[in-house]
Amino acid sequence: MYKKPTSTGLMDKLESKDEELDIKKMLKEIELLGSPHMSWKERKALKNQKVVTLGGKPPKKQRMPLSVASVMIKKQKEREQKVLQEAPMLTESLKHRNKNSSGEIQG
């Protein structure tokens, strides 16, 4: 019923973990080498991400006044409503297009 894991299976798992760690290290090095070509916002975000991974606190989100935020929220809701209204029309046009294209293929 229970099969004792063989040493080759354990070695394969350890090797795959080592490969994953090597790939992660290489990706981090690539980010560090590319940082001089980044904008200051990207460098700052990378630095903040590094601080968080080392156990630091993440930076606080920027607070926005309610008068500004309410306008943005209202516009976002309007966009969502517009997408919901257009979705049935898009599905109908796709269905119609699929019917026409399948008819043209025969011949």
MMTF fields as JSON, N, C-alpha, C and O atoms, coordinates in Angstrom:
{
  "mmtfVersion": "1.0.0",
  "mmtfProducer": "UNKNOWN",
  "numBonds": 427,
  "numAtoms": 428,
  "numGroups": 107,
  "numChains": 1,
  "numModels": 1,
  "chainsPerModel": [1],
  "groupsPerChain": [107],
  "chainIdList": ["A"],
  "bondAtomList": [4, 2, 8, 6, 12, 10, 16, 14, 20, 18, 24, 22, 28, 26, 32, 30, 36, 34, 40, 38, 44, 42, 48, 46, 52, 50, 56, 54, 60, 58, 64, 62, 68, 66, 72, 70, 76, 74, 80, 78, 84, 82, 88, 86, 92, 90, 96, 94, 100, 98, 104, 102, 108, 106, 112, 110, 116, 114, 120, 118, 124, 122, 128, 126, 132, 130, 136, 134, 140, 138, 144, 142, 148, 146, 152, 150, 156, 154, 160, 158, 164, 162, 168, 166, 172, 170, 176, 174, 180, 178, 184, 182, 188, 186, 192, 190, 196, 194, 200, 198, 204, 202, 208, 206, 212, 210, 216, 214, 220, 218, 224, 222, 228, 226, 232, 230, 236, 234, 240, 238, 244, 242, 248, 246, 252, 250, 256, 254, 260, 258, 264, 262, 268, 266, 272, 270, 276, 274, 280, 278, 284, 282, 288, 286, 292, 290, 296, 294, 300, 298, 304, 302, 308, 306, 312, 310, 316, 314, 320, 318, 324, 322, 328, 326, 332, 330, 336, 334, 340, 338, 344, 342, 348, 346, 352, 350, 356, 354, 360, 358, 364, 362, 368, 366, 372, 370, 376, 374, 380, 378, 384, 382, 388, 386, 392, 390, 396, 394, 400, 398, 404, 402, 408, 406, 412, 410, 416, 414, 420, 418, 424, 422],
  "bondOrderList": [1, 1, 1, 1, 1, 1, 1, 1, 1, 1, 1, 1, 1, 1, 1, 1, 1, 1, 1, 1, 1, 1, 1, 1, 1, 1, 1, 1, 1, 1, 1, 1, 1, 1, 1, 1, 1, 1, 1, 1, 1, 1, 1, 1, 1, 1, 1, 1, 1, 1, 1, 1, 1, 1, 1, 1, 1, 1, 1, 1, 1, 1, 1, 1, 1, 1, 1, 1, 1, 1, 1, 1, 1, 1, 1, 1, 1, 1, 1, 1, 1, 1, 1, 1, 1, 1, 1, 1, 1, 1, 1, 1, 1, 1, 1, 1, 1, 1, 1, 1, 1, 1, 1, 1, 1, 1],
  "groupList": [{"groupName": "MET", "atomNameList": ["N", "CA", "C", "O"], "elementList": ["N", "C", "C", "O"], "formalChargeList": [0, 0, 0, 0], "bondAtomList": [1, 0, 2, 1, 3, 2], "bondOrderList": [1, 1, 2], "singleLetterCode": "M", "chemCompType": "L-PEPTIDE LINKING"}, {"groupName": "TYR", "atomNameList": ["N", "CA", "C", "O"], "elementList": ["N", "C", "C", "O"], "formalChargeList": [0, 0, 0, 0], "bondAtomList": [1, 0, 2, 1, 3, 2], "bondOrderList": [1, 1, 2], "singleLetterCode": "Y", "chemCompType": "L-PEPTIDE LINKING"}, {"groupName": "LYS", "atomNameList": ["N", "CA", "C", "O"], "elementList": ["N", "C", "C", "O"], "formalChargeList": [0, 0, 0, 0], "bondAtomList": [1, 0, 2, 1, 3, 2], "bondOrderList": [1, 1, 2], "singleLetterCode": "K", "chemCompType": "L-PEPTIDE LINKING"}, {"groupName": "PRO", "atomNameList": ["N", "CA", "C", "O"], "elementList": ["N", "C", "C", "O"], "formalChargeList": [0, 0, 0, 0], "bondAtomList": [1, 0, 2, 1, 3, 2], "bondOrderList": [1, 1, 2], "singleLetterCode": "P", "chemCompType": "L-PEPTIDE LINKING"}, {"groupName": "THR", "atomNameList": ["N", "CA", "C", "O"], "elementList": ["N", "C", "C", "O"], "formalChargeList": [0, 0, 0, 0], "bondAtomList": [1, 0, 2, 1, 3, 2], "bondOrderList": [1, 1, 2], "singleLetterCode": "T", "chemCompType": "L-PEPTIDE LINKING"}, {"groupName": "SER", "atomNameList": ["N", "CA", "C", "O"], "elementList": ["N", "C", "C", "O"], "formalChargeList": [0, 0, 0, 0], "bondAtomList": [1, 0, 2, 1, 3, 2], "bondOrderList": [1, 1, 2], "singleLetterCode": "S", "chemCompType": "L-PEPTIDE LINKING"}, {"groupName": "GLY", "atomNameList": ["N", "CA", "C", "O"], "elementList": ["N", "C", "C", "O"], "formalChargeList": [0, 0, 0, 0], "bondAtomList": [1, 0, 2, 1, 3, 2], "bondOrderList": [1, 1, 2], "singleLetterCode": "G", "chemCompType": "PEPTIDE LINKING"}, {"groupName": "LEU", "atomNameList": ["N", "CA", "C", "O"], "elementList": ["N", "C", "C", "O"], "formalChargeList": [0, 0, 0, 0], "bondAtomList": [1, 0, 2, 1, 3, 2], "bondOrderList": [1, 1, 2], "singleLetterCode": "L", "chemCompType": "L-PEPTIDE LINKING"}, {"groupName": "ASP", "atomNameList": ["N", "CA", "C", "O"], "elementList": ["N", "C", "C", "O"], "formalChargeList": [0, 0, 0, 0], "bondAtomList": [1, 0, 2, 1, 3, 2], "bondOrderList": [1, 1, 2], "singleLetterCode": "D", "chemCompType": "L-PEPTIDE LINKING"}, {"groupName": "GLU", "atomNameList": ["N", "CA", "C", "O"], "elementList": ["N", "C", "C", "O"], "formalChargeList": [0, 0, 0, 0], "bondAtomList": [1, 0, 2, 1, 3, 2], "bondOrderList": [1, 1, 2], "singleLetterCode": "E", "chemCompType": "L-PEPTIDE LINKING"}, {"groupName": "ILE", "atomNameList": ["N", "CA", "C", "O"], "elementList": ["N", "C", "C", "O"], "formalChargeList": [0, 0, 0, 0], "bondAtomList": [1, 0, 2, 1, 3, 2], "bondOrderList": [1, 1, 2], "singleLetterCode": "I", "chemCompType": "L-PEPTIDE LINKING"}, {"groupName": "HIS", "atomNameList": ["N", "CA", "C", "O"], "elementList": ["N", "C", "C", "O"], "formalChargeList": [0, 0, 0, 0], "bondAtomList": [1, 0, 2, 1, 3, 2], "bondOrderList": [1, 1, 2], "singleLetterCode": "H", "chemCompType": "L-PEPTIDE LINKING"}, {"groupName": "TRP", "atomNameList": ["N", "CA", "C", "O"], "elementList": ["N", "C", "C", "O"], "formalChargeList": [0, 0, 0, 0], "bondAtomList": [1, 0, 2, 1, 3, 2], "bondOrderList": [1, 1, 2], "singleLetterCode": "W", "chemCompType": "L-PEPTIDE LINKING"}, {"groupName": "ARG", "atomNameList": ["N", "CA", "C", "O"], "elementList": ["N", "C", "C", "O"], "formalChargeList": [0, 0, 0, 0], "bondAtomList": [1, 0, 2, 1, 3, 2], "bondOrderList": [1, 1, 2], "singleLetterCode": "R", "chemCompType": "L-PEPTIDE LINKING"}, {"groupName": "ALA", "atomNameList": ["N", "CA", "C", "O"], "elementList": ["N", "C", "C", "O"], "formalChargeList": [0, 0, 0, 0], "bondAtomList": [1, 0, 2, 1, 3, 2], "bondOrderList": [1, 1, 2], "singleLetterCode": "A", "chemCompType": "L-PEPTIDE LINKING"}, {"groupName": "ASN", "atomNameList": ["N", "CA", "C", "O"], "elementList": ["N", "C", "C", "O"], "formalChargeList": [0, 0, 0, 0], "bondAtomList": [1, 0, 2, 1, 3, 2], "bondOrderList": [1, 1, 2], "singleLetterCode": "N", "chemCompType": "L-PEPTIDE LINKING"}, {"groupName": "GLN", "atomNameList": ["N", "CA", "C", "O"], "elementList": ["N", "C", "C", "O"], "formalChargeList": [0, 0, 0, 0], "bondAtomList": [1, 0, 2, 1, 3, 2], "bondOrderList": [1, 1, 2], "singleLetterCode": "Q", "chemCompType": "L-PEPTIDE LINKING"}, {"groupName": "VAL", "atomNameList": ["N", "CA", "C", "O"], "elementList": ["N", "C", "C", "O"], "formalChargeList": [0, 0, 0, 0], "bondAtomList": [1, 0, 2, 1, 3, 2], "bondOrderList": [1, 1, 2], "singleLetterCode": "V", "chemCompType": "L-PEPTIDE LINKING"}],
  "groupTypeList": [0, 1, 2, 2, 3, 4, 5, 4, 6, 7, 0, 8, 2, 7, 9, 5, 2, 8, 9, 9, 7, 8, 10, 2, 2, 0, 7, 2, 9, 10, 9, 7, 7, 6, 5, 3, 11, 0, 5, 12, 2, 9, 13, 2, 14, 7, 2, 15, 16, 2, 17, 17, 4, 7, 6, 6, 2, 3, 3, 2, 2, 16, 13, 0, 3, 7, 5, 17, 14, 5, 17, 0, 10, 2, 2, 16, 2, 9, 13, 9, 16, 2, 17, 7, 16, 9, 14, 3, 0, 7, 4, 9, 5, 7, 2, 11, 13, 15, 2, 15, 5, 5, 6, 9, 10, 16, 6],
  "groupIdList": [1, 2, 3, 4, 5, 6, 7, 8, 9, 10, 11, 12, 13, 14, 15, 16, 17, 18, 19, 20, 21, 22, 23, 24, 25, 26, 27, 28, 29, 30, 31, 32, 33, 34, 35, 36, 37, 38, 39, 40, 41, 42, 43, 44, 45, 46, 47, 48, 49, 50, 51, 52, 53, 54, 55, 56, 57, 58, 59, 60, 61, 62, 63, 64, 65, 66, 67, 68, 69, 70, 71, 72, 73, 74, 75, 76, 77, 78, 79, 80, 81, 82, 83, 84, 85, 86, 87, 88, 89, 90, 91, 92, 93, 94, 95, 96, 97, 98, 99, 100, 101, 102, 103, 104, 105, 106, 107],
  "secStructList": [7, 7, 7, 7, 7, 7, 2, 2, 2, 2, 2, 2, 2, 2, 2, 2, 2, 2, 2, 2, 2, 2, 2, 2, 2, 2, 2, 2, 2, 2, 2, 2, 2, 2, 4, 4, 4, 1, 7, 2, 2, 2, 2, 2, 2, 2, 2, 2, 2, 2, 2, 2, 2, 6, 6, 7, 7, 7, 7, 7, 7, 7, 7, 7, 7, 2, 2, 2, 2, 2, 2, 2, 2, 2, 2, 2, 2, 2, 2, 2, 2, 2, 2, 2, 2, 2, 2, 2, 2, 2, 2, 2, 2, 2, 2, 2, 2, 2, 2, 2, 2, 2, 2, 2, 2, 7, 7],
  "xCoordList": [0.819, 0.0, 0.868, 0.73, 1.747, 2.595, 3.938, 4.585, 4.353, 5.652, 6.656, 6.419, 7.769, 8.832, 9.506, 9.903, 9.641, 10.251, 11.699, 12.453, 12.054, 13.418, 14.31, 13.841, 15.589, 16.531, 16.604, 16.858, 16.384, 16.437, 15.274, 15.427, 14.11, 12.972, 13.236, 12.884, 13.861, 14.189, 15.235, 15.154, 16.205, 17.246, 16.664, 17.061, 15.72, 15.087, 14.349, 14.41, 13.639, 12.908, 13.865, 13.609, 14.958, 15.934, 16.571, 16.779, 16.88, 17.476, 16.508, 16.915, 15.225, 14.252, 14.089, 13.908, 14.153, 14.07, 15.289, 15.171, 16.47, 17.677, 17.583, 17.998, 17.034, 16.879, 15.928, 16.16, 14.84, 13.883, 14.556, 14.354, 15.363, 16.06, 17.057, 17.188, 17.756, 18.702, 17.991, 18.481, 16.856, 16.101, 15.626, 15.689, 15.15, 14.704, 15.86, 15.697, 17.036, 18.212, 18.587, 18.919, 18.533, 18.878, 17.907, 18.323, 16.599, 15.608, 15.852, 15.711, 16.218, 16.511, 17.731, 17.745, 18.757, 19.948, 19.628, 20.151, 18.775, 18.383, 17.666, 17.894, 16.79, 16.09, 17.088, 16.973, 18.077, 19.063, 19.909, 20.227, 20.273, 21.069, 20.268, 20.835, 18.974, 18.138, 17.67, 17.088, 17.912, 17.393, 17.934, 17.185, 19.181, 19.61, 18.805, 18.723, 18.221, 17.457, 15.986, 15.21, 15.602, 14.211, 13.962, 14.893, 12.688, 12.338, 12.429, 12.545, 12.378, 12.533, 11.383, 11.564, 10.191, 9.044, 9.246, 8.942, 9.761, 9.996, 11.088, 10.978, 12.15, 13.222, 12.702, 13.048, 11.865, 11.31, 10.401, 10.439, 9.587, 8.718, 9.544, 9.191, 10.647, 11.528, 12.173, 12.29, 12.585, 13.198, 12.18, 12.506, 10.957, 9.912, 9.585, 9.353, 9.567, 9.302, 10.404, 10.129, 11.648, 12.772, 12.67, 12.955, 12.266, 12.11, 11.029, 11.199, 9.93, 8.832, 9.28, 8.939, 10.043, 10.499, 11.476, 11.566, 12.208, 13.139, 12.457, 13.108, 11.164, 10.413, 9.993, 9.464, 10.215, 9.818, 8.346, 7.656, 7.89, 6.491, 6.331, 7.195, 5.228, 4.988, 4.627, 4.073, 4.935, 4.588, 3.076, 2.333, 2.648, 1.213, 0.713, 1.427, -0.51, -1.136, -1.434, -1.695, -1.389, -1.664, -3.151, -3.995, -3.453, -4.855, -5.321, -4.576, -6.588, -7.157, -8.365, -9.134, -8.54, -9.719, -11.001, -11.036, -12.042, -13.307, -13.889, -14.531, -13.674, -14.229, -13.631, -14.325, -12.379, -11.728, -12.078, -12.364, -12.052, -12.292, -13.722, -13.948, -14.676, -16.066, -16.304, -17.078, -15.646, -15.775, -15.181, -15.757, -14.03, -13.385, -14.237, -14.369, -14.812, -15.659, -16.898, -17.317, -17.478, -18.663, -18.365, -19.155, -17.23, -16.852, -16.571, -16.906, -15.952, -15.681, -16.982, -17.092, -17.966, -19.265, -19.947, -20.579, -19.824, -20.407, -19.752, -20.439, -18.414, -17.718, -18.17, -18.369, -18.331, -18.768, -20.175, -20.447, -21.077, -22.433, -22.41, -23.162, -21.56, -21.457, -20.986, -21.505, -20.018, -19.52, -20.619, -20.779, -21.372, -22.457, -23.547, -24.15, -23.804, -24.823, -24.337, -25.135, -23.04, -22.502, -22.242, -22.146, -22.125, -21.783, -22.793, -22.37, -24.099, -25.038, -24.939, -25.082, -24.697, -24.573, -23.337, -23.375, -22.251, -21.023, -21.195, -20.733, -21.854, -22.043, -22.927, -22.684, -23.947, -24.818, -24.041, -24.197, -23.212, -22.454, -21.445, -21.201, -20.854, -19.917, -20.63, -20.109, -21.83, -22.603, -22.945, -22.833, -23.366, -23.74, -22.52, -22.632, -21.378, -20.15, -19.725, -19.297, -19.841, -19.465, -20.362, -19.891, -21.64, -22.561, -22.197, -22.205, -21.879, -21.532, -20.206, -20.079, -19.235, -17.925, -17.975, -17.264, -18.799, -18.887, -19.573, -19.281, -20.458, -21.13, -20.206, -20.32, -19.291, -18.379, -17.303, -16.799, -16.943, -15.881, -16.297, -15.481, -17.56, -18.023, -18.012, -18.347, -17.625, -17.668, -16.86, -16.841],
  "yCoordList": [-1.191, 0.0, 1.262, 2.126, 1.348, 2.529, 2.215, 1.232, 3.046, 2.845, 3.784, 4.985, 3.221, 4.009, 4.822, 4.259, 6.135, 6.938, 6.513, 6.284, 6.418, 6.039, 7.261, 8.398, 7.014, 8.125, 8.923, 10.127, 8.274, 9.013, 9.999, 11.091, 9.616, 10.528, 11.758, 12.873, 11.554, 12.684, 13.575, 14.8, 12.968, 13.75, 14.586, 15.734, 14.003, 14.743, 15.953, 17.035, 15.765, 16.882, 17.967, 19.153, 17.573, 18.55, 19.3, 20.511, 18.584, 19.235, 20.224, 21.304, 19.859, 20.775, 22.019, 23.119, 21.847, 23.018, 23.907, 25.132, 23.29, 24.071, 24.854, 26.011, 24.223, 24.911, 26.082, 27.144, 25.893, 26.987, 28.145, 29.306, 27.827, 28.877, 29.597, 30.819, 28.848, 29.469, 30.414, 31.51, 30.003, 30.852, 32.113, 33.205, 31.968, 33.144, 34.101, 35.316, 33.556, 34.406, 35.142, 36.327, 34.432, 35.065, 36.181, 37.233, 35.969, 37.015, 38.247, 39.377, 38.028, 39.158, 39.927, 41.158, 39.199, 39.865, 40.674, 41.772, 40.13, 40.857, 42.15, 43.191, 42.079, 43.293, 44.328, 45.512, 43.872, 44.808, 45.428, 46.617, 44.623, 45.152, 46.118, 47.047, 45.912, 46.782, 48.024, 48.912, 48.108, 49.244, 50.601, 51.573, 50.748, 52.085, 52.608, 53.819, 51.72, 52.147, 52.379, 52.753, 52.162, 52.347, 53.807, 54.566, 54.183, 55.52, 55.535, 54.483, 56.703, 56.784, 56.113, 55.578, 56.13, 55.465, 53.959, 53.301, 53.415, 51.97, 51.563, 50.529, 52.38, 52.081, 52.123, 51.277, 53.119, 53.25, 52.066, 51.542, 51.642, 50.483, 49.225, 48.403, 49.061, 47.911, 47.931, 46.896, 49.113, 49.257, 48.932, 48.239, 49.426, 49.134, 47.651, 47.088, 47.019, 45.588, 44.803, 43.817, 45.24, 44.579, 44.712, 43.763, 45.886, 46.11, 45.188, 44.617, 45.038, 44.185, 42.72, 41.993, 42.287, 40.892, 40.622, 39.491, 41.637, 41.457, 41.571, 41.405, 41.849, 41.873, 43.251, 43.39, 44.268, 45.619, 45.868, 45.055, 47.0, 47.365, 47.931, 48.667, 47.591, 48.196, 49.666, 50.057, 50.481, 51.906, 52.087, 51.296, 53.147, 53.422, 53.878, 54.537, 53.518, 53.97, 55.458, 55.975, 56.133, 57.559, 57.784, 57.199, 58.625, 58.929, 60.052, 60.97, 59.937, 60.901, 61.562, 60.888, 62.859, 63.51, 62.926, 62.51, 62.901, 62.319, 63.047, 62.428, 64.336, 65.094, 64.627, 64.627, 64.236, 63.759, 62.29, 61.884, 61.506, 60.071, 59.774, 58.836, 60.551, 60.279, 60.426, 59.665, 61.401, 61.589, 60.388, 59.901, 59.918, 58.768, 57.514, 56.739, 57.311, 56.138, 56.198, 55.184, 57.388, 57.55, 57.229, 56.554, 57.709, 57.434, 55.953, 55.399, 55.301, 53.869, 53.075, 52.136, 53.447, 52.772, 52.974, 52.055, 54.176, 54.436, 53.552, 53.018, 53.395, 52.537, 51.091, 50.405, 50.63, 49.254, 49.04, 48.001, 50.009, 49.909, 49.863, 49.104, 50.663, 50.697, 49.342, 48.851, 48.739, 47.421, 46.377, 45.519, 46.441, 45.48, 45.625, 44.634, 46.856, 47.071, 46.607, 46.132, 46.736, 46.347, 44.854, 44.335, 44.155, 42.729, 41.892, 41.068, 42.056, 41.244, 41.513, 40.594, 42.758, 43.08, 42.417, 41.941, 42.381, 41.76, 40.26, 39.682, 39.633, 38.187, 37.846, 36.854, 38.657, 38.424, 38.586, 37.785, 39.608, 39.824, 38.698, 38.298, 38.18, 37.064, 35.801, 35.053, 35.556, 34.384, 34.489, 33.516, 35.689, 35.911, 35.723, 35.127, 36.214, 36.106, 34.64, 34.212, 33.868, 32.461, 31.672, 30.776, 31.994, 31.304, 31.605, 30.709, 32.855, 33.243, 32.63, 32.173, 32.612, 32.085, 30.586, 30.071, 29.867, 28.418, 28.103, 27.074, 28.945, 28.744, 29.025, 28.387, 29.975, 30.318, 29.266, 29.117, 28.536, 27.544, 26.398, 25.86, 26.034, 24.941, 25.402, 26.548, 24.503, 24.961, 24.189, 24.511],
  "zCoordList": [0.0, 0.0, 0.0, -0.866, 0.971, 1.077, 0.459, 0.821, -0.467, -1.095, -0.454, -0.327, -0.058, 0.541, -0.566, -1.586, -0.377, -1.436, -1.659, -0.713, -2.899, -3.228, -3.15, -3.207, -3.022, -2.904, -4.199, -4.161, -5.356, -6.623, -6.717, -7.265, -6.183, -6.197, -5.352, -5.737, -4.19, -3.329, -3.981, -3.897, -4.623, -5.279, -6.414, -6.615, -7.157, -8.242, -7.711, -8.296, -6.582, -5.987, -5.52, -5.729, -4.891, -4.41, -5.574, -5.498, -6.648, -7.806, -8.443, -8.87, -8.509, -9.107, -8.243, -8.764, -6.904, -6.021, -6.205, -6.216, -6.351, -6.579, -7.877, -7.941, -8.919, -10.201, -10.069, -10.647, -9.3, -9.1, -8.372, -8.726, -7.346, -6.611, -7.511, -7.441, -8.353, -9.27, -10.224, -10.495, -10.726, -11.651, -10.94, -11.504, -9.705, -8.95, -8.707, -8.823, -8.369, -8.151, -9.427, -9.397, -10.549, -11.818, -12.155, -12.641, -11.901, -12.181, -11.309, -11.776, -10.039, -9.159, -9.648, -9.627, -10.09, -10.61, -11.86, -12.051, -12.699, -13.918, -13.549, -14.166, -12.53, -12.09, -11.592, -11.907, -10.803, -10.27, -11.382, -11.334, -12.38, -13.476, -14.345, -14.92, -14.445, -15.262, -14.548, -15.171, -13.244, -12.473, -12.909, -12.817, -13.379, -13.824, -15.011, -15.218, -15.779, -16.943, -16.622, -17.502, -15.38, -14.973, -14.624, -14.357, -14.633, -14.17, -12.643, -12.013, -12.066, -10.613, -9.896, -8.802, -10.498, -9.868, -9.841, -8.846, -10.94, -10.993, -10.009, -9.349, -9.909, -8.947, -7.521, -6.697, -7.236, -5.893, -5.572, -4.459, -6.535, -6.322, -6.092, -5.247, -6.835, -6.661, -5.276, -4.62, -4.843, -3.513, -2.42, -1.457, -2.563, -1.582, -1.548, -0.479, -2.709, -2.779, -2.076, -1.392, -2.244, -1.597, -0.07, 0.66, 0.401, 1.839, 2.396, 3.473, 1.68, 2.133, 2.171, 3.104, 1.162, 1.151, 2.282, 2.759, 2.722, 3.836, 5.189, 6.22, 5.206, 6.451, 6.917, 8.02, 6.109, 6.485, 6.219, 5.604, 6.692, 6.464, 5.061, 4.583, 4.401, 3.086, 3.251, 4.279, 2.251, 2.355, 2.352, 1.771, 3.016, 3.071, 1.71, 0.954, 1.421, 0.181, 0.294, 1.38, -0.847, -0.852, -0.621, -1.301, 0.331, 0.622, -0.291, -0.633, -0.668, -1.592, -0.927, -0.242, -1.116, -0.552, -1.137, -2.295, -0.328, -0.745, -1.95, -2.799, -2.03, -3.149, -4.478, -5.494, -4.486, -5.703, -5.936, -7.063, -4.875, -4.989, -5.43, -6.194, -4.964, -5.315, -6.81, -7.391, -7.443, -8.886, -9.623, -10.596, -9.154, -9.795, -9.649, -10.596, -8.475, -8.234, -9.127, -9.686, -9.257, -10.081, -11.544, -12.204, -12.052, -13.437, -13.644, -14.691, -12.645, -12.751, -12.828, -13.617, -12.014, -12.052, -13.395, -13.915, -13.964, -15.28, -16.343, -17.213, -16.276, -17.233, -17.103, -18.106, -15.872, -15.649, -16.198, -16.8, -16.001, -16.528, -18.055, -18.667, -18.661, -20.114, -20.635, -21.638, -19.97, -20.381, -20.233, -21.101, -19.148, -18.937, -19.99, -20.403, -20.425, -21.459, -22.825, -23.634, -23.094, -24.396, -24.502, -25.614, -23.399, -23.416, -24.2, -25.011, -24.006, -24.799, -26.298, -27.104, -26.671, -28.091, -28.684, -29.818, -27.936, -28.428, -28.593, -29.577, -27.639, -27.746, -28.935, -29.622, -29.186, -30.335, -31.636, -32.558, -31.715, -32.947, -33.154, -34.292, -32.076, -32.205, -32.655, -33.482, -32.111, -32.523, -34.005, -34.751, -34.423, -35.815, -36.718, -37.789, -36.306, -37.081, -37.211, -38.284, -36.123, -36.161, -37.103, -37.804, -37.125, -38.031, -39.481, -40.325, -39.767, -41.136, -41.563, -42.699, -40.692, -41.061, -41.279, -42.141, -40.519, -40.725, -42.047, -42.657, -42.492, -43.767, -44.943, -45.989, -44.778, -45.861, -46.071, -47.184, -45.027, -45.132, -46.043, -46.791, -45.975, -46.833, -48.283, -48.583, -49.176, -50.541, -51.505, -52.692]
}
